[in-house]
Amino acid sequence: MSNIPSKKLSWAYLTIGGIMETVWAVSMKFSEGFTHIPYTIVTVAFILISLVFLSKGMDGGIPVGTAYAVWVGIGAVGAVIAGIVLLGDPVNVVQVLFIMLIIAGIVGLELTSGKKDESSTEK
């Protein structure tokens, strides 16, 4: 049995990594410039956890550029939502539209990952 995760499992790892990125971003805010030690420890721990899941996602064959873009996108969307819900960050319609564009990009990358460009010719 191979240690290489399936594509579905790789995408699950990548999604978990993106969510963990959101957790460390929020905990970094609560660390108050890394002066609040418990939140600083949580931040560092979740940075490492997030990176492990990013790596595991790439192990299953998700291209590095796609994996990184999706990981950052999930983290960015999650951080914006967490900022609004937990921290009372302001939000407007235009920001929501751009967040939706990021989500569309994440979905588009997932749907097209690993597909060959049919218009290209092989040499």
Secondary structure, DSSP 4 states (H G I P E B T S, - for coil): --SSPPHHHHHHHHHHHHHHHHHHHHHHHHTTTTTSHHHHHHHHHHHHHHHHHHHHHHHTT--HHHHHHHHHHHHHHHHHHHHHHHH-----HHHHHHHHHHHHHHHHHHHHTT---TTS---
